[in-house]
Amino acid sequence: MKGQVSTELLVIVALVLLIFIPLLVLVYFKANEANQQIAAYQAELSVSRIASLANSVGSLGTNTSVTTDIYVPPNTLAMNVSSVGRAGEISLTMDSPQGPTTPVVEIIRYPLSNPGTLADKDSAGGWMRLRISSEFVNNEASIKIEKVS
């Protein structure tokens, strides 16, 4: 009788494990997928915040400055500010399991005085403080975006 009870108990435990282990694997992959989606939303928010503030500072005229904190997602490869014609753009490229994603890009309506890289994968995964200021360069107002420690 004792052998039968122990065999039944082993079968029941095996059936429970057979059900729960695939469920745990599924939950793990869904959580990873959700983290990727959250990072993409954070990237969009960071880029649009910088572009919006840069456009506001440009509209307010020279000698205007704003300091802001933005979150750089942990899987960021690069956050670049570049000049495009008489305007600028900010782009953020992230890494994903499928490879680098399409960059999140926002337009800045004013020329930039210091294009370059704001963040890379070494500085990703945390908060970054930026100063966005408007200055008079080459007989025109331009935007300067720089990291503040």
N, C-alpha and C positions, 0 to 999 in steps of 0.2 A: 504494500500500500504506500509506503514511504517513497519508493522509487517512482510510482505513478504520479504522485503529487509533485515531485521534483521535476519530472519530465514535462508535466503540464505547465508548471511555472516557467520553465525554460522556453517552451513554445510561446507562451503569452508574452514574455519579455522580448523574444525575438520578433514577434509580430508588432509590438509597440515600437521597437527600434526600427523595424522595416518601414513603418509609417513616418516616424519623426525625423530620421536622418535626411531623407530627401527634402522634407519641409525645411529643415535647418539650412540646407545648402541653398534652396530657393530663396529663403529670407536673406541669406548672406549676399547673394548676387543682386537681389533687389535693393538692398541697403547700399551697395557699392554704386549701383546705377543712380540711386537717389542722390548720393554724394556728388557724382559727376554733374547731375542736373543743377544742384545747388551751387556748385562752383561756377557753372556757366552763367547762372543768374547773377552771382556776385561779380563776375567779370563785366557783364553788361552794365550793372549798376555803377561800378567804379569808373568805367570809361565814359558813360553818359554824364556822370557827376563832374568829372574833370572838364569835359567839353562844355557842359552847361555853365560851369563857373568861369571858364576861360572866355566864353562868349559874353557873359555878364560883365566881367572885368574889362573886356575890350569895349563894350558899350558905354561904360562909365568914364572912359577917358584915361589919359596918362596919369602916372603916379597913383594908380589905384592898386591895391593889393588885397588878396584873400588867402588865408591859410586854412587848409582842410585836411582831414584825415580820411584815407580810403583804405579799404581792405583789399589786399592782393591775394587771390586764391592760391592754394598750395601747389597746384599743378601748372602754374604760369611759366611759360618759356621766356617771353619777353613782352614788355610794355614799352612801346616806342612812340615818340612824338616826332613828326616829320613835316617839312614844308612841302606844300603842293600848290604850285602857282603862287597866287597872292593870298593864300590861306594856309591852313595847316590841318593835320589830322592826328588823332591818337588811336593807336591800335594795340590790342592785347591778344597774344597768341597763347593758347593753352595746350597742354599735352593730354592725351587720352589713351586708353588701351588700344585704340585703332590707329594711333599716330597723332601728329599735330593737327589741331582743329583749324577751321577757317577763322581768321582773326575777327575779333569784334572791333569795328571801326566806327568812329564818330568824327564829324567834321568840325573844325574850329574856323570861324568865319574871318579871323584876323591872321596876319602873318606872324610867324614865330621867330623869335630872336635866338633861340638856343635849341634847335632840334637835336634829338638824341634818345638814348635809352634811359627810362625812368626806373625800370625794374627788370631783373632777369631771374633765372631759376634759383640762384643763390639767395636772393632777397625775397623770394615768394613765400607765401604762407603766413602773412601777418599784416599788421597795420603799418601804413607809411604816411608820413606827414608831407604835404606839398604846399609850396607857396606859389600862387599864380598872380603875376603882376603885369601891369601894362607899362610900357616905357616907350620913349620916343627915340627911334633908331632910323638913320638914313631918311630923314624927313617924313617919316610915317610912324604911326602908333603900331607897336607890335607886342605880342604876348610872350612872357617868359614863364616857363614852368620849371620849377626846381625842387629837389628834395631838401627838406629841412630836418636836421637831426633833433 
